[in-house]
Amino acid sequence: MVKKISIISLYSIAVIILVIYTITEIIPKFALTGIARVIILCSSCTCLYFAGLFLSKYKKNNKPMKINLWIFFVLYVMLFITLTLFDGFYGRRGFTSIHWTKDLFRNYMQNSMNLIPFKTIIGYMRFINNTSIRIIITNIVGNIIACMPFAFFLPLLFKRQNNLKFFTLTMILIVLIIELLQFITLSGSFDIDDLILNVLGAIILYMILKIKRIDKLIKKIFLNY
């Protein structure tokens, strides 16, 4: 009886936190920074994790843990899309319209597209003394970290993603889509360096998580194997 109450309580807290998070997303007045959003979502996921763990032990199967993993993945994808396309804090404007002229279109193409590998990265490094450390961290370290969670979720949820080549191709496709959407919707630029950093970060974590001991530990913790 006590265990049932604990499970219900944890799920209830998780739902309440998600409702609060949704309110902050819908009402601009309560908009949060990216870090605050991550903290709120992690709090909700922590409650969901322990509720799922207790329920798995109660039912003597790991189905609740698998459902939890899908919920975590969906929440991460929602956060990822929000930060890359709709977050005003990072200068994202979402789907906007604009009255184009030839000059405006030409300037946009020149200033919002980089197809030369490492051009942006070298630019930051060259002018590091004149560039805000925050900008460097956001654009370089932030891009490396941004897609790392895919290296955790995809191999656990999809068997084919346990192949490095297939995972790499999937990541390239995901990042390409995001970069193109940023460019098309005027919410950002298409930068080949972003693609390189995003995919590199995901591959680095993928290789770390594929170490046998770490792989077994992850499956034990999140899938209750």
Secondary structure, DSSP 8 states (H G I E B T S, - for coil): -HHHHHHHHHHHHHHHHHHHHHHHHH-GGG---HHHHHHHHHHHHHHHHHHHHHHHHHHTSSHHHHHHHHHHHHHHHHHHHIIIII-GGGT---S------HHHHHHHHHHSEE-STTHHHHHHHHTTTTS-HHHHIIIIIHHHHHTHHHHHHHHHH-GGGGSHHHHHHHHHHHHHHHHHHHHHTTSS-EEHHHHHHHHHHHHHHHHHHTSHHHHHHHHHHHH--
